[in-house]
Amino acid sequence: MSYEVVNENEFEDFNEELQEESLQEPLKVLKNAWLNEKFAPELLPHKENLIRFMMQCLSDMEEKLESLEKDDIRITIHTMELNRIRFLISSYLRTRLKKIENHVIHILKEHRNNLLNNSEEFYLTESELNFAKDYFMNFETLFQTVALQHMPEKLRQFDYENLSVDPNLQSQVFLTANKEINGIVIPETMEDPVTFEAGSQHIIQYGVISKFIKNGDVQLL
């Protein structure tokens, strides 16, 4: 099973009898997902199955540690590995929640549009969607309480469209190409489309390569 551009559903069928070596590839996928989420200005497609898989791995590893003798040197080594995995998972999830807080109106609007268009492109997990809805409701309530109720009646309408903060897709990102990619068009230039060679590194406007991040053709650094 390839983990570079992975079908998330494959994690559900992965052998539960895990050896340390078998975790290296999914751990690499987790690290790449974390880096992409960390440096992308917008919320990326969720990796719920990957996170669920890694959480199960943590549980299994903890059970194995408990079976070792207290003076076994492997306890220290495996504990360090467990802490590294915990950090990646928690940082990945915190980064996503922070983006939801920063762009909640934009994200909920995009989610609603996808529903109306029968799109299969949903970036939020069910729990993240519930968090976004609760956060927006609390934000609206706070705005009404602190500001709108003290304004003239004709100005009390909550116009969330004007309060929406969209991700800055024009921000510059640093990336490496996982494969050769042809036809990259640099905006606002008269240059011909360029080619990214496999393994090459570039600084470029995020919006130009966002689709390549989502399909795994490039990796943010």
C-alpha positions, -999 to 999 in steps of 0.1 A, spaced: 0 0 0 14 34 -10 13 61 16 25 90 -5 -8 97 -21 -30 76 1 -67 66 0 -77 74 35 -101 44 36 -72 21 33 -61 28 68 -93 11 81 -82 -22 66 -45 -20 77 -32 -49 97 -38 -43 134 -8 -64 144 16 -34 142 53 -35 143 74 -4 148 87 -6 112 51 -7 98 43 27 114 70 46 95 51 51 63 18 62 78 38 84 102 54 100 72 19 107 57 8 122 90 39 145 91 32 156 55 -4 163 63 6 183 93 31 204 73 5 210 45 -21 221 70 4 243 89 15 262 59 -16 263 37 -37 295 42 -69 276 37 -84 246 54 -74 214 35 -94 182 31 -96 164 64 -75 132 72 -100 117 96 -93 81 88 -55 87 91 -60 103 125 -83 75 136 -57 50 125 -28 67 143 -49 70 175 -55 33 174 -18 28 169 -11 49 200 -35 28 220 -19 -5 208 16 8 215 7 19 250 -7 -15 258 25 -31 246 46 -8 267 26 -18 298 36 -54 292 74 -46 293 95 -48 325 99 -14 341 137 -14 336 134 -23 299 153 3 278 127 0 251 102 19 273 122 51 270 126 48 232 90 39 225 77 66 249 97 92 229 81 79 197 46 80 213 51 116 223 62 125 188 31 110 173 9 127 200 25 160 191 18 156 154 -18 146 159 -26 174 184 -8 201 164 -25 190 132 -60 191 149 -52 225 167 -41 240 134 -74 230 117 -95 243 146 -76 276 145 -84 280 108 -120 272 115 -121 300 141 -103 325 118 -125 317 87 -156 302 102 -181 322 80 -162 314 48 -158 278 57 -195 273 66 -205 291 34 -183 268 13 -197 238 31 -232 249 23 -224 256 -13 -210 221 -16 -242 206 -2 -263 226 -26 -242 215 -56 -241 179 -45 -204 181 -43 -183 153 -27 -156 178 -17 -162 182 20 -132 194 40 -148 192 75 -152 162 97 -186 159 114 -171 170 147 -153 199 130 -186 210 114 -204 209 147 -175 230 162 -178 255 134 -216 259 138 -212 263 176 -184 288 172 -204 308 147 -235 308 170 -214 320 200 -198 346 178 -231 359 166 -245 360 202 -215 379 215 -217 404 186 -254 410 193 -248 414 230 -217 436 229 -224 458 199 -257 454 180 -282 458 208 -266 492 216 -271 505 180 -301 521 164 -327 495 153 -320 500 116 -284 491 121 -289 460 142 -290 435 114 -262 409 116 -246 410 82 -223 380 84 -212 383 47 -194 416 55 -177 400 85 -164 370 66 -126 367 65 -114 347 35 -81 328 34 -53 347 16 -48 325 -14 -22 349 -28 2 343 0 36 327 -9 44 292 1 75 270 -1 71 236 -16 87 206 -32 73 187 -62 66 150 -56 64 144 -94 69 163 -126 41 188 -131 36 206 -164 17 238 -173 21 258 -141 9 293 -150 25 322 -130 -2 348 -125 3 385 -136 32 376 -158 37 372 -195 59 341 -190 51 308 -206 38 280 -183 66 264 -163 73 228 -154 81 216 -119 107 188 -120 102 160 -95 121 169 -63 125 206 -73 117 233 -47 98 265 -54 83 296 -37 50 304 -54 16 319 -48 -6 294 -30 -36 297 -52 -16 286 -82 -8 252 -67 -36 246 -42 -51 217 -63 -17 200 -65 -14 201 -27 -48 185 -23 -40 157 -47 -5 150 -33 15 162 -63 34 188 -42 44 190 -5 46 222 15 77 228 35 
